[in-house]
Amino acid sequence: MPTKILIRGGQPLHGEITVSGMKNAALPILFATVLVKGTCVLENIPDVSDIAISLQILEAMGADISKRSDGAIRIDTKNLCQGSSPLELVKRLRGSTYLLGAELGRFHKATVGWPGGCDFGSRPIDQHIKGFEALGAVIKQDNGYICLQAENGLAGNSVYFDVASVGATVNVILAATLATGTTVIDNAAREPHIVDLANFLNSCGANITGAGTSVIKIRGVEALHGCVYTIIPDMIEAGTFMVAAAATGGWVQIRSVIPKHVESVTAKLTEMGVQVEESDDSILVRSTGELRSVNIKTLPYPGFPTDMHPQFAPLLCMANNISCIQESIWENRFRYVEELRKMGAIIMVDSRSATFSGGNRLTGAPVDAMDLRAGAALIIAGLAAEGRTEIGGVQYIKRGYVDIVHKFRMLGADIEEIECP
Ligand code: EPU
């Protein structure tokens, strides 16, 4: 039954929440288990729909998967069958592109349907393909599938990316881990989830250095063994709660977070006049009642993350003056704008930037989430707005946030998920 999120806004949030494991780290690590002909135990895997679909894909390919009582996933990929990922599942998420690198690495052959994922305009994979070709693979497209083959195996090489792509960096790491010789990726993505993937693979016996910098070196090894590994906390979930605390004029203690990963979010909130106190693995965000206007430009890590752009939009609507967001990663990340306008926001969009007039009082309205982070933005807007907000498109929000309604209720929000026949 489809559901909606119903919010009666205007209550300042107060209390503590614990951040879940990071979806965008868990996805590449789950698909990386394809390279391990053995058993891995993955802890802190977030219970979100993108992960559930990924597990279904691996299970359909022959992986033996079970869930421990503490939520950890045990996954044995000894008996995988190459090229058997179901198209209808693959096309439901972006992370399924990682099967290309993983299958190619293990079988020297990959057959995977075109991936799906949130729609922000075109999402090319030319850099992934360039990397695979540099390692010796040949590509062909066949009836909705991407087919790769490396008849003579994969050999390490230099790969230079034109853009620091997260997906392409993951895929080349996956393909190169079991290749002969050394692969050097230049202009690699530096996101914390790339470091997490490298740490996981190294725990399985891989030899990867430089993750977290723009030059990553992968010295091929003959085989990987299983391991027990804990996924890092989700910096975007942490950032979402940080902004929600500020937008509602409340305070939230966010636990199980790596403060360094959210530095760009902390910096922007501080610039706006919000109080942010960091300790080892927690962050306290407290509103001072002041919201100064700021300008934001999204950039690859350690710059301001595109995945935090929509969540800042309601905050900028309420700031004391004009603010601007320049989106430099995705062509169209402004699909929340029309919805926020229904709530009283005054926002002008020109190509890849949006200008927020500031000084808007948001009021509740029926709105629809068009993608995952737009959905998070609408929840924040609904919590800050006066009156009743009803959010459709809940399935997008469930792709990436664990128990978001419950977590906000724990912070005192008047929020519930209702069935809508
Ligand atoms: N790009 C190319 N060619 C390529 C690959 C990417 O031109 O071959 C461009 C893209 O068009 C984009 C930029 O490079 O302009 C960055 O794309 P990237 O490959 O880094 O993105 P992605 O791997 O498809 C991941 C996250 C996204 C997040 C982006 C950017 C996952 C599963 N997805 O996507 O997360 O927005 O990195 O940080 O990790 C989300 O979680 O809400 C989400 C959309």
Boltz pocket constraint, residues with backbone or C-beta under 6 A from the ligand:
constraints:
  - pocket:
      binder: B
      contacts: [[A, 24], [A, 27], [A, 94], [A, 95], [A, 118], [A, 122], [A, 123], [A, 124], [A, 125], [A, 126], [A, 127], [A, 128], [A, 129], [A, 163], [A, 164], [A, 165], [A, 166], [A, 167], [A, 168], [A, 189], [A, 306], [A, 307], [A, 328], [A, 329], [A, 330], [A, 331], [A, 372], [A, 373], [A, 400]]
      max_distance: 6.0
